[in-house]
């Protein structure tokens, strides 16, 4: 297992039982770039293959840990999926540790999942988000996820599809049974590929209308700081993107509703909610 608490954030560890060059071929994929560089032995062999040894040590994960399965390859692409029954059975046997699966091939997702497996679809724009929700509707899982990472285009466009409003998006999230929304920028972060702040807020607003926890990845920090500066605890604590993290003796000011205060003695950070943890 690889510790990814700082890099991915919404997962504690990753495990990659299927190795090789991902056949989906996303242009922005960090793992695909690693294969191109031949940076280490793992990324030199592009052959798609199953590595049972990666499970060694996974049983040591704590009950509250979240393990992302398949961070470097899409397990549900037809060229990668023949080992999935074994992978899912292994994850189920390691309950109560939570295992997270993401795909861009929702049509290939199993329809019924163990309780300790959270299942989601990645989407970068309106078309992919629509496809993700269609694919997830028939899936039965304790937590269904849409990961907008990287968010490359507006999810609620006005043309040529529109109008598709935030309220309509919230309705579709509710109907699909989505229980977690993740939003992130392309890695490495660049102002050329970073999402617009209004795109992020539209997704957050739709999630809030449906009481869905929202996790903003750390790579959005430059975008949030640009539009909602928090230096010196300035009066820009926008609750749609920031939350306060109580640290030791620090507390909110008397009467402060966390919506905007220049006297708060708290640490304000990105909004990073997780299902089942006070969200």
matplotlib code that plots the C-alpha trace (Angstrom):
import matplotlib.pyplot as plt

x = [0.0, 1.1, 0.2, -1.6, -3.2, -1.3, -1.4, -4.9, -6.5, -9.8, -8.1, -5.5, -3.8, -3.8, -3.4, -3.0, -3.6, -3.8, -0.7, 0.1, -0.6, -4.3, -6.2, -8.5, -5.8, -6.8, -4.4, -4.1, -3.4, -0.4, 0.2, 0.3, 3.0, 4.9, 4.9, 6.2, 9.1, 10.0, 10.7, 11.0, 10.7, 6.9, 6.2, 8.6, 6.3, 3.2, 1.6, -1.8, -1.4, -2.6, -0.2, -1.6, 1.4, 0.1, -2.5, 0.3, 0.0, -3.4, -4.9, -3.0, -5.1, -7.2, -11.0, -11.5, -8.9, -10.0, -8.1, -8.3, -8.2, -6.8, -5.3, -3.1, -5.5, -9.2, -10.2, -13.5, -12.2, -12.8, -9.0, -8.6, -11.8, -11.2, -9.7, -12.5, -14.4, -11.3, -10.4, -13.9, -14.0, -10.6, -11.8, -15.0, -12.9, -10.9, -14.0, -14.4, -11.7, -13.3, -12.2, -12.9, -13.3, -13.5, -14.0, -14.7, -16.5, -19.7, -21.5, -19.2, -19.7, -21.1, -24.7, -24.4, -21.4, -20.3, -21.0, -17.3, -16.9, -17.6, -18.1, -17.9, -17.4, -15.0, -16.3, -14.6, -17.5, -21.3, -21.3, -19.2, -21.3, -24.5, -23.0, -21.7, -25.2, -26.8, -24.3, -24.6, -28.4, -28.6, -25.6, -26.3, -23.5, -23.4, -21.7, -21.9, -19.4, -18.9, -15.4, -15.0, -11.2, -9.9, -12.8, -12.1, -15.4, -18.7, -21.1, -24.2, -23.7, -26.2, -25.6, -25.9, -27.5, -29.1, -30.6, -29.3, -29.5, -28.0, -31.4, -31.7, -28.2, -29.1, -32.3, -30.2, -27.7, -30.5, -32.2, -28.9, -28.3, -24.9, -23.6, -20.2, -18.8, -15.1, -13.7, -10.2, -7.9, -5.6, -2.3, 0.2, -1.8, -1.7, -3.7, -4.2, -6.1, -7.5, -11.3, -13.1, -14.3, -17.9, -17.7, -16.6, -19.3, -22.1, -21.2, -21.0, -24.3, -26.0, -24.5, -25.6, -29.2, -29.1, -27.1, -24.2, -20.7, -18.2, -14.5, -12.3, -8.9, -5.8, -4.8, -7.7, -6.0, -4.5, -7.9, -9.6, -6.9, -7.2, -10.9, -11.4, -8.2, -7.8, -4.4, -4.5, -8.0, -9.5, -13.2, -13.6, -14.6, -17.0, -18.7, -19.3, -15.5, -14.0, -14.6, -13.0, -10.8, -10.6, -7.1, -6.4, -7.4, -8.6, -12.3, -14.8, -15.5, -18.6, -21.6, -19.6, -21.6, -18.5, -19.8, -17.3, -15.2, -11.9, -11.3, -11.6, -8.8, -9.4, -7.6, -9.6, -9.0, -10.6, -14.0, -13.1, -16.1, -16.3, -19.5, -20.3, -17.9, -20.1, -21.2]
y = [0.0, 3.6, 6.3, 9.1, 11.1, 14.2, 13.7, 12.3, 13.3, 11.6, 8.2, 7.1, 4.5, 3.1, -0.5, -1.5, -5.2, -4.7, -3.2, -2.0, 0.9, 2.0, 1.4, 4.3, 6.7, 10.0, 12.7, 14.2, 10.9, 11.1, 7.4, 7.3, 10.0, 7.9, 5.0, 7.4, 8.4, 4.8, 6.4, 3.1, -0.6, -0.7, 1.6, 0.0, -3.0, -1.8, -5.3, -5.5, -8.1, -9.1, -8.8, -10.8, -9.7, -6.2, -7.4, -8.3, -5.9, -4.5, -6.5, -4.1, -1.2, 0.3, 0.0, 3.7, 3.7, 4.3, 2.4, 3.5, 0.4, 0.9, 4.4, 3.8, 1.9, 1.6, -1.8, -1.8, -1.4, -4.7, -5.3, -5.0, -6.5, -10.2, -10.1, -8.0, -10.8, -11.8, -8.2, -7.4, -10.7, -9.8, -6.3, -7.7, -10.1, -7.2, -5.4, -3.0, -1.2, 0.8, 0.3, 2.9, 2.1, 4.8, 4.2, 6.0, 2.8, 2.8, 0.5, -2.3, -1.8, -4.7, -3.9, -5.0, -4.3, -5.3, -2.7, -1.8, -0.9, 2.6, 3.0, 6.0, 7.4, 10.1, 13.0, 16.1, 17.8, 17.8, 14.9, 12.7, 13.7, 12.7, 9.4, 8.9, 9.4, 7.1, 4.4, 4.7, 4.6, 0.8, 0.3, -0.7, 0.4, 1.9, 5.1, 6.1, 8.8, 11.2, 12.5, 15.7, 15.4, 16.9, 19.4, 20.7, 22.2, 23.6, 20.9, 23.1, 24.6, 26.9, 25.9, 23.8, 21.6, 24.2, 25.3, 22.8, 24.5, 23.8, 22.7, 20.3, 19.0, 18.6, 16.6, 14.2, 13.7, 12.8, 10.5, 8.7, 8.2, 9.9, 10.1, 11.9, 14.5, 15.0, 18.0, 18.6, 20.3, 18.7, 17.5, 19.2, 22.4, 25.1, 28.2, 27.1, 23.9, 25.0, 25.0, 28.3, 29.1, 29.3, 25.8, 24.5, 26.5, 25.2, 21.6, 22.5, 24.3, 21.3, 19.0, 21.2, 21.2, 17.4, 17.2, 15.5, 15.7, 17.6, 17.0, 19.7, 18.4, 20.2, 21.0, 23.5, 25.6, 28.1, 28.7, 29.1, 31.4, 33.5, 34.1, 33.7, 34.9, 33.7, 35.3, 36.8, 35.3, 38.0, 38.5, 35.9, 32.7, 31.4, 28.4, 26.8, 26.3, 26.7, 25.1, 25.8, 23.3, 23.8, 23.6, 23.3, 26.5, 28.2, 28.9, 30.9, 34.4, 34.9, 35.2, 34.4, 32.2, 31.3, 33.2, 36.1, 37.4, 39.1, 38.2, 34.4, 32.5, 29.3, 27.6, 27.8, 25.3, 23.7, 22.0, 18.3, 16.3, 12.5, 10.4, 9.3, 11.8, 14.6, 15.6]
z = [0.0, -0.7, 1.8, -0.2, 2.7, 1.5, -2.3, -2.9, 0.4, 0.2, 0.5, 3.1, 0.9, -2.6, -3.8, -7.4, -8.0, -11.8, -13.3, -16.8, -19.1, -18.7, -21.9, -21.3, -22.4, -20.8, -21.9, -18.4, -16.7, -14.3, -14.4, -18.2, -18.1, -15.7, -18.1, -20.8, -18.6, -17.5, -14.2, -12.2, -12.6, -11.9, -14.9, -17.4, -18.1, -19.9, -20.0, -18.2, -15.5, -12.0, -9.1, -6.1, -3.9, -3.6, -1.0, 1.4, 4.3, 3.4, 6.3, 8.6, 7.5, 10.3, 10.3, 9.5, 6.7, 3.1, 0.4, -3.2, -5.4, -8.9, -8.8, -11.9, -14.1, -14.8, -13.4, -15.3, -18.8, -20.7, -20.9, -17.2, -15.7, -15.7, -12.2, -10.6, -8.9, -7.1, -6.2, -4.8, -2.8, -1.3, -0.4, 1.2, 3.3, 4.7, 6.2, 8.0, 6.0, 3.3, -0.3, -3.0, -6.7, -9.5, -13.2, -16.5, -17.7, -15.5, -18.0, -16.7, -13.0, -11.0, -9.9, -6.3, -4.0, -0.5, 2.2, 2.7, -1.0, -2.1, -5.9, -8.2, -11.6, -12.7, -14.8, -16.2, -17.9, -18.5, -20.9, -18.6, -15.5, -17.3, -18.4, -14.8, -13.3, -15.8, -15.1, -11.3, -11.1, -11.3, -8.9, -5.3, -3.1, 0.4, -1.0, -4.6, -5.7, -8.6, -8.8, -10.8, -11.1, -13.1, -13.5, -17.0, -18.1, -16.6, -15.4, -15.9, -19.4, -21.0, -24.6, -26.7, -24.0, -21.8, -19.8, -17.2, -13.9, -10.5, -9.3, -12.2, -11.4, -7.7, -8.8, -10.9, -8.0, -5.7, -8.2, -8.8, -5.1, -5.0, -1.5, -2.0, -4.4, -5.0, -6.9, -8.0, -10.5, -13.1, -11.7, -11.8, -11.1, -13.8, -14.3, -17.9, -16.9, -13.5, -13.3, -12.9, -9.4, -10.6, -11.9, -8.5, -6.7, -8.9, -8.1, -4.4, -4.5, -6.1, -3.5, -0.7, -2.0, -1.7, 1.6, -0.1, 1.5, -0.6, -0.7, -2.3, -3.1, -1.9, -5.5, -5.5, -2.8, -5.2, -6.9, -3.5, -2.2, -5.3, -5.0, -1.3, 0.3, 3.9, 4.7, 8.1, 8.7, 6.4, 6.1, 3.3, 5.0, 2.3, 3.7, 0.3, -0.1, 3.4, 6.7, 10.1, 11.7, 15.4, 16.7, 20.5, 22.3, 19.1, 19.0, 16.9, 18.0, 20.2, 17.9, 14.8, 12.4, 10.4, 7.4, 7.6, 10.5, 10.7, 14.4, 14.3, 16.1, 14.1, 11.3, 8.1, 5.4, 2.3, 2.7, 3.0, 4.1, 4.1, 4.3, 7.9, 9.5, 10.7, 7.2]

ax = plt.figure().add_subplot(projection="3d")
ax.plot(x, y, z, "-o")
ax.set_aspect("equal")
plt.show()
